[in-house]
Amino acid sequence: MNAGDVAISAVGGSALAFAGCWVISLVRSVRLLDEDRAVEVRTVEHALTVSEGQSGLKDKEIIGLQEALAKRHPYDEELEAKARVRVDMLGEPGRQALRWLLDATGAELGTIFAAGLEVGFRELISTVTPVQLVVRTGDSFEINPSLRLAVTNVLYPTIRPE
């Protein structure tokens, strides 16, 4: 073998070794990337499973709190029933006056008349019943403080889960 053959063999062998390593690394890197991706996918799936389990627990907790919120004391239900009976006795002008007075949190008679609620207000205070929705405090009128929440619930009902 002469020097040229040795050089060609060395270069050819090096090129063949490089090409072989390159092909092997291509095949191996694809497999390694697939394995890495599979590990990532399993990790994400596990995290989702744990998250769904926690979400289910939180959903149950929320439902329990909603049920507890929906339950009311029998006394509050009785007050609301009395307020509903009294409000049902009112015509539309009386209901408008009651809504206005509820929103205004009390007003003097002149202010009520200036708001154009004279007819409704007279209807509201003219009937004497065991449940008085409006009370007089000094020179002003206001919703009976003990019935304020009940009147609010009657005039502006909320949807409660059954």
PASEPA-578901 format. One line per 5 residues: number of its first residue (from 1); their letters; for each residue x, y, z of N, C-alpha, C. Coordinates in nm, 4 decimals. Layout:
REM residues N
NUM> a> X Y Z X Y Z X Y Z | ...
//
This chain:
REM residues 162
1> mnagd> 0.0837 -0.1161 0.0000 0.0000 0.0000 0.0000 0.0892 0.1238 0.0000 | 0.0525 0.2069 -0.0848 0.1310 0.3291 -0.0908 0.0629 0.4378 -0.0090 | 0.1238 0.5535 -0.0013 0.0755 0.6638 0.0817 -0.0605 0.7130 0.0342 | -0.0856 0.7135 -0.0961 -0.2139 0.7598 -0.1497 -0.3267 0.6678 -0.1080 | -0.2965 0.5345 -0.1122 -0.4003 0.4377 -0.0718 -0.4329 0.4505 0.0773
6> vaisa> -0.3282 0.4766 0.1563 -0.3490 0.4921 0.3012 -0.4336 0.6164 0.3275 | -0.4018 0.7231 0.2564 -0.4766 0.8478 0.2761 -0.6224 0.8303 0.2340 | -0.6425 0.7630 0.1200 -0.7799 0.7405 0.0731 -0.8535 0.6493 0.1702 | -0.7839 0.5462 0.2190 -0.8474 0.4555 0.3155 -0.8812 0.5293 0.4443 | -0.7915 0.6166 0.4896 -0.8148 0.6917 0.6136 -0.9326 0.7863 0.5974
11> vggsa> -0.9324 0.8600 0.4856 -1.0426 0.9550 0.4617 -1.1723 0.8784 0.4403 | -1.1673 0.7735 0.3611 -1.2875 0.6933 0.3343 -1.3398 0.6284 0.4611 | -1.2483 0.5745 0.5424 -1.2892 0.5114 0.6684 -1.3497 0.6119 0.7640 | -1.2855 0.7308 0.7690 -1.3386 0.8362 0.8567 -1.4762 0.8806 0.8097 | -1.4909 0.8983 0.6767 -1.6199 0.9397 0.6218 -1.7253 0.8336 0.6477
16> lafag> -1.6862 0.7039 0.6290 -1.7797 0.5945 0.6532 -1.8179 0.5881 0.8004 | -1.7224 0.6078 0.8919 -1.7498 0.6074 1.0361 -1.8407 0.7243 1.0732 | -1.8121 0.8418 1.0159 -1.8959 0.9594 1.0428 -2.0384 0.9371 0.9930 | -2.0514 0.8853 0.8715 -2.1844 0.8600 0.8147 -2.2584 0.7557 0.8979 | -2.1867 0.6527 0.9403 -2.2511 0.5497 1.0235 -2.2983 0.6051 1.1559
21> cwvis> -2.2124 0.6830 1.2227 -2.2517 0.7454 1.3500 -2.3704 0.8393 1.3303 | -2.3678 0.9115 1.2176 -2.4753 1.0066 1.1892 -2.6084 0.9344 1.1704 | -2.6094 0.8265 1.0953 -2.7312 0.7481 1.0716 -2.7800 0.6873 1.2025 | -2.6882 0.6308 1.2801 -2.7271 0.5702 1.4081 -2.7845 0.6758 1.5028 | -2.7201 0.7944 1.5082 -2.7703 0.8998 1.5980 -2.9067 0.9511 1.5515
26> lvrsv> -2.9295 0.9542 1.4202 -3.0615 0.9946 1.3701 -3.1695 0.8983 1.4183 | -3.1433 0.7712 1.4028 -3.2406 0.6696 1.4450 -3.2591 0.6738 1.5955 | -3.1473 0.6856 1.6679 -3.1531 0.6844 1.8139 -3.2186 0.8112 1.8674 | -3.1898 0.9288 1.8082 -3.2459 1.0541 1.8592 -3.3977 1.0575 1.8431 | -3.4484 1.0031 1.7351 -3.5936 0.9977 1.7166 -3.6567 0.9144 1.8270
31> rllde> -3.5951 0.8000 1.8564 -3.6482 0.7140 1.9623 -3.6402 0.7837 2.0985 | -3.5270 0.8511 2.1261 -3.5122 0.9223 2.2533 -3.6150 1.0356 2.2657 | -3.6370 1.1090 2.1572 -3.7372 1.2157 2.1599 -3.8777 1.1597 2.1834 | -3.9071 1.0446 2.1213 -4.0366 0.9803 2.1427 -4.0532 0.9386 2.2884 | -3.9467 0.8849 2.3479 -3.9535 0.8442 2.4882 -3.9727 0.9657 2.5793
36> drave> -3.8999 1.0745 2.5513 -3.9156 1.1973 2.6308 -4.0583 1.2509 2.6203 | -4.1103 1.2503 2.4997 -4.2474 1.3003 2.4785 -4.3487 1.2123 2.5509 | -4.3270 1.0809 2.5490 -4.4170 0.9889 2.6182 -4.4159 1.0162 2.7693 | -4.2983 1.0446 2.8250 -4.2884 1.0764 2.9675 -4.3650 1.2064 2.9972 | -4.3489 1.3067 2.9119 -4.4206 1.4327 2.9305 -4.5721 1.4121 2.9241
41> vrtve> -4.6166 1.3333 2.8284 -4.7596 1.3063 2.8137 -4.8131 1.2357 2.9377 | -4.7405 1.1366 2.9894 -4.7849 1.0666 3.1103 -4.7907 1.1616 3.2296 | -4.6928 1.2518 3.2395 -4.6909 1.3491 3.3493 -4.8123 1.4420 3.3413 | -4.8425 1.4903 3.2221 -4.9573 1.5789 3.2047 -5.0881 1.5037 3.2325 | -5.0988 1.3803 3.1847 -5.2182 1.3001 3.2106 -5.2378 1.2777 3.3599
46> haltv> -5.1292 1.2500 3.4310 -5.1373 1.2309 3.5758 -5.1821 1.3602 3.6445 | -5.1256 1.4728 3.6017 -5.1641 1.6023 3.6605 -5.3118 1.6309 3.6349 | -5.3606 1.5993 3.5157 -5.5022 1.6198 3.4849 -5.5909 1.5311 3.5702 | -5.5486 1.4074 3.5904 -5.6263 1.3152 3.6733 -5.6353 1.3671 3.8164 | -5.5235 1.4132 3.8696 -5.5221 1.4688 4.0054 -5.6088 1.5936 4.0114
51> segqs> -5.5978 1.6783 3.9098 -5.6757 1.8023 3.9053 -5.8253 1.7731 3.8976 | -5.8640 1.6743 3.8164 -6.0050 1.6381 3.8064 -6.0567 1.5858 3.9401 | -5.9745 1.5108 4.0111 -6.0144 1.4606 4.1426 -6.0355 1.5745 4.2409 | -5.9450 1.6721 4.2388 -5.9591 1.7883 4.3263 -6.0790 1.8714 4.2846 | -6.1026 1.8820 4.1541 -6.2171 1.9568 4.1037 -6.3465 1.8923 4.1513
56> glkdk> -6.3512 1.7609 4.1483 -6.4700 1.6897 4.1958 -6.4959 1.7171 4.3433 | -6.3886 1.7205 4.4234 -6.4032 1.7511 4.5658 -6.4523 1.8940 4.5849 | -6.3981 1.9874 4.5070 -6.4413 2.1259 4.5188 -6.5857 2.1420 4.4732 | -6.6258 2.0700 4.3686 -6.7649 2.0753 4.3234 -6.8585 2.0276 4.4334 | -6.8204 1.9199 4.5008 -6.9026 1.8683 4.6107 -6.9097 1.9704 4.7240
61> eiigl> -6.7978 2.0350 4.7522 -6.7949 2.1361 4.8576 -6.8839 2.2546 4.8207 | -6.8780 2.2965 4.6955 -6.9611 2.4082 4.6501 -7.1085 2.3722 4.6596 | -7.1445 2.2526 4.6177 -7.2842 2.2097 4.6257 -7.3302 2.2071 4.7711 | -7.2443 2.1594 4.8602 -7.2792 2.1577 5.0024 -7.3014 2.2979 5.0568 | -7.2154 2.3920 5.0169 -7.2319 2.5302 5.0622 -7.3578 2.5933 5.0035
66> qeala> -7.3898 2.5614 4.8773 -7.5111 2.6143 4.8170 -7.6349 2.5611 4.8884 | -7.6321 2.4339 4.9242 -7.7456 2.3764 4.9960 -7.7601 2.4401 5.1339 | -7.6476 2.4630 5.2001 -7.6532 2.5267 5.3315 -7.7048 2.6694 5.3201 | -7.6648 2.7391 5.2133 -7.7111 2.8759 5.1924 -7.8603 2.8801 5.1616 | -7.9075 2.7781 5.0889 -8.0490 2.7753 5.0507 -8.1393 2.7516 5.1716
71> krhpy> -8.0869 2.6838 5.2725 -8.1668 2.6585 5.3926 -8.1782 2.7873 5.4730 | -8.2983 2.8165 5.5137 -8.3193 2.9369 5.5930 -8.3857 2.8993 5.7241 | -8.3722 2.9867 5.8179 -8.4325 2.9651 5.9480 -8.5847 2.9740 5.9344 | -8.6585 2.8886 6.0046 -8.8044 2.8926 5.9950 -8.8633 3.0304 6.0315 | -8.7998 3.1016 6.1230 -8.8483 3.2342 6.1597 -8.8410 3.3294 6.0401
76> deele> -8.7292 3.3224 5.9657 -8.7151 3.4071 5.8469 -8.8193 3.3710 5.7416 | -8.8476 3.2418 5.7264 -8.9492 3.1987 5.6305 -9.0877 3.2482 5.6731 | -9.1143 3.2474 5.8040 -9.2434 3.2956 5.8535 -9.2590 3.4454 5.8295 | -9.1526 3.5216 5.8565 -9.1581 3.6663 5.8291 -9.1815 3.6937 5.6809 | -9.1149 3.6174 5.5975 -9.1310 3.6371 5.4538 -9.2722 3.6022 5.4093
81> akarv> -9.3295 3.4979 5.4671 -9.4673 3.4606 5.4326 -9.5649 3.5709 5.4739 | -9.5447 3.6284 5.5930 -9.6316 3.7383 5.6381 -9.6160 3.8597 5.5474 | -9.4932 3.8910 5.5129 -9.4689 4.0051 5.4240 -9.5310 3.9798 5.2870 | -9.5243 3.8576 5.2390 -9.5811 3.8244 5.1077 -9.7330 3.8430 5.1091 | -9.7987 3.7993 5.2171 -9.9435 3.8165 5.2274 -9.9788 3.9647 5.2230
86> rvdml> -9.9041 4.0450 5.2968 -9.9324 4.1891 5.3012 -9.9027 4.2560 5.1673 | -9.7938 4.2186 5.1023 -9.7592 4.2768 4.9721 -9.8625 4.2355 4.8675 | -9.9122 4.1109 4.8767 -10.0129 4.0648 4.7813 -10.1432 4.1432 4.7940 | -10.1676 4.2040 4.9103 -10.2877 4.2856 4.9294 -10.2766 4.4202 4.8574 | -10.1568 4.4619 4.8237 -10.1342 4.5924 4.7625 -10.1606 4.5887 4.6127
91> gepgr> -10.2074 4.7016 4.5601 -10.2169 4.7176 4.4157 -10.0817 4.7613 4.3624 | -10.0741 4.7843 4.2327 -9.9476 4.8233 4.1718 -9.8938 4.9555 4.2272 | -9.9790 5.0594 4.2498 -9.9248 5.1844 4.3075 -9.8634 5.1623 4.4468 | -9.9259 5.0777 4.5267 -9.8723 5.0475 4.6592 -9.7397 4.9747 4.6516 | -9.7263 4.8819 4.5562 -9.6001 4.8093 4.5375 -9.4895 4.9040 4.4910
96> qalrw> -9.5251 4.9961 4.4011 -9.4254 5.0927 4.3545 -9.3770 5.1799 4.4700 | -9.4700 5.2237 4.5537 -9.4320 5.3058 4.6692 -9.3433 5.2257 4.7645 | -9.3771 5.0985 4.7837 -9.2977 5.0128 4.8728 -9.1570 4.9921 4.8162 | -9.1460 4.9671 4.6857 -9.0131 4.9519 4.6234 -8.9317 5.0801 4.6389 | -8.9971 5.1931 4.6131 -8.9276 5.3215 4.6224 -8.8782 5.3449 4.7653
101> lldat> -8.9641 5.3186 4.8617 -8.9274 5.3388 5.0023 -8.8165 5.2415 5.0444 | -8.8200 5.1204 4.9920 -8.7151 5.0224 5.0219 -8.5811 5.0705 4.9663 | -8.5817 5.1209 4.8454 -8.4581 5.1704 4.7845 -8.4101 5.2997 4.8499 | -8.5061 5.3843 4.8932 -8.4697 5.5131 4.9529 -8.4276 5.4990 5.0990 | -8.4536 5.3860 5.1604 -8.4254 5.3594 5.3026 -8.4882 5.4639 5.3941
106> gaelg> -8.6044 5.5108 5.3560 -8.6787 5.6041 5.4408 -8.6882 5.7414 5.3768 | -8.8017 5.8099 5.4035 -8.8207 5.9437 5.3469 -8.9312 6.0154 5.4231 | -8.9265 6.1478 5.4154 -9.0326 6.2281 5.4753 -9.1525 6.2283 5.3822 | -9.2689 6.2623 5.4386 -9.3934 6.2591 5.3630 -9.3868 6.3512 5.2409 | -9.3300 6.4695 5.2553 -9.3191 6.5628 5.1430 -9.2357 6.5054 5.0296
111> tifaa> -9.1293 6.4360 5.0627 -9.0438 6.3741 4.9607 -9.1194 6.2635 4.8884 | -9.1984 6.1879 4.9635 -9.2765 6.0791 4.9040 -9.3792 6.1358 4.8055 | -9.4477 6.2428 4.8475 -9.5474 6.3035 4.7593 -9.4802 6.3690 4.6386 | -9.3637 6.4296 4.6586 -9.2914 6.4930 4.5481 -9.2453 6.3891 4.4451 | -9.2254 6.2654 4.4895 -9.1854 6.1588 4.3984 -9.3049 6.1032 4.3208
116> glevg> -9.4260 6.1571 4.3471 -9.5453 6.1126 4.2753 -9.6004 5.9815 4.3261 | -9.5727 5.9488 4.4504 -9.6156 5.8207 4.5063 -9.7280 5.8365 4.6090 | -9.8019 5.9463 4.6024 -9.9052 5.9754 4.7023 -10.0103 5.8652 4.7071 | -10.0638 5.8252 4.5919 -10.1699 5.7240 4.5882 -10.1188 5.5907 4.6443 | -10.0048 5.5494 4.5975 -9.9496 5.4227 4.6441 -9.9143 5.4257 4.7909
121> freli> -9.8622 5.5388 4.8369 -9.8244 5.5486 4.9776 -9.9470 5.5469 5.0672 | -10.0531 5.6180 5.0248 -10.1777 5.6143 5.1032 -10.2309 5.4720 5.1113 | -10.2240 5.3992 5.0009 -10.2672 5.2596 5.0014 -10.1803 5.1774 5.0966 | -10.0529 5.2081 5.0985 -9.9575 5.1336 5.1801 -9.9820 5.1518 5.3294 | -10.0168 5.2733 5.3712 -10.0324 5.2971 5.5157 -10.1779 5.2990 5.5615
126> stvtp> -10.2743 5.2956 5.4695 -10.4145 5.3085 5.5099 -10.4690 5.1813 5.5728 | -10.4258 5.0666 5.5283 -10.4789 4.9415 5.5802 -10.4013 4.9018 5.7050 | -10.4724 4.8847 5.8135 -10.4089 4.8413 5.9382 -10.4186 4.6894 5.9441 | -10.3053 4.6265 5.9486 -10.2987 4.4804 5.9569 -10.1998 4.4433 6.0665 | -10.2017 4.3180 6.1095 -10.1038 4.2765 6.2111 -9.9588 4.2963 6.1651
131> vqlvv> -9.9367 4.2944 6.0349 -9.8022 4.3120 5.9818 -9.7961 4.4479 5.9136 | -9.7292 4.5414 5.9762 -9.7133 4.6746 5.9182 -9.5790 4.6802 5.8460 | -9.5854 4.6978 5.7145 -9.4634 4.7011 5.6356 -9.3883 4.8323 5.6515 | -9.4636 4.9414 5.6783 -9.4041 5.0738 5.6890 -9.4266 5.1256 5.8301 | -9.3238 5.1862 5.8879 -9.3353 5.2454 6.0214 -9.2915 5.3907 6.0138
136> rtgds> -9.3439 5.4691 6.1071 -9.3079 5.6112 6.1127 -9.2038 5.6297 6.2226 | -9.0965 5.6969 6.1876 -8.9919 5.7286 6.2846 -8.9692 5.8792 6.2784 | -9.0218 5.9497 6.3769 -9.0111 6.0959 6.3762 -9.0924 6.1540 6.2629 | -9.0279 6.2292 6.1745 -9.0966 6.2907 6.0608 -9.0885 6.2058 5.9337 | -9.0233 6.0932 5.9392 -9.0059 6.0145 5.8171 -9.0686 5.8757 5.8306
141> feinp> -9.0872 5.8151 5.7163 -9.1412 5.6794 5.7092 -9.0323 5.5889 5.6528 | -9.0325 5.4638 5.6978 -8.9355 5.3670 5.6480 -8.9946 5.2275 5.6542 | -8.9302 5.1358 5.5845 -8.9715 4.9951 5.5910 -8.9470 4.9459 5.7332 | -9.0418 4.8702 5.7849 -9.0287 4.8127 5.9182 -8.8946 4.7382 5.9260 | -8.8040 4.7812 6.0138 -8.6694 4.7204 6.0194 -8.6715 4.5693 6.0400
146> slrla> -8.7696 4.5182 6.1151 -8.7737 4.3740 6.1385 -8.8218 4.2971 6.0142 | -8.8820 4.3685 5.9184 -8.9317 4.3037 5.7975 -8.8534 4.3424 5.6723 | -8.7500 4.4235 5.6882 -8.6783 4.4758 5.5717 -8.6257 4.3647 5.4804 | -8.5595 4.2646 5.5352 -8.5066 4.1548 5.4546 -8.6200 4.0746 5.3916 | -8.7264 4.0497 5.4676 -8.8404 3.9743 5.4144 -8.9068 4.0498 5.2997
151> vtnvl> -8.9238 4.1819 5.3151 -8.9847 4.2627 5.2089 -8.8932 4.2623 5.0856 | -8.7637 4.2727 5.1070 -8.6687 4.2672 4.9954 -8.6810 4.1346 4.9214 | -8.6903 4.0243 4.9941 -8.7021 3.8925 4.9313 -8.8340 3.8758 4.8572 | -8.9398 3.9391 4.9065 -9.0697 3.9294 4.8391 -9.0696 4.0136 4.7114 | -9.0190 4.1361 4.7215 -9.0209 4.2253 4.6049 -8.9164 4.1869 4.4997
156> yptir> -8.8029 4.1371 4.5450 -8.6929 4.1006 4.4544 -8.6522 3.9563 4.4853 | -8.7332 3.8595 4.4434 -8.7043 3.7196 4.4797 -8.5772 3.6695 4.4102 | -8.5067 3.5820 4.4798 -8.3874 3.5180 4.4242 -8.4207 3.3738 4.3902 | -8.3459 3.3188 4.2971 -8.3672 3.1786 4.2600 -8.2889 3.0929 4.3582 | -8.3579 3.0049 4.4239 -8.2928 2.9178 4.5223 -8.2958 2.7744 4.4711
161> pe> -8.1842 2.7013 4.4851 -8.1847 2.5612 4.4410 -8.2777 2.4810 4.5287 | -8.3459 2.3901 4.4682 -8.4406 2.3055 4.5424 -8.3722 2.1841 4.5988
//
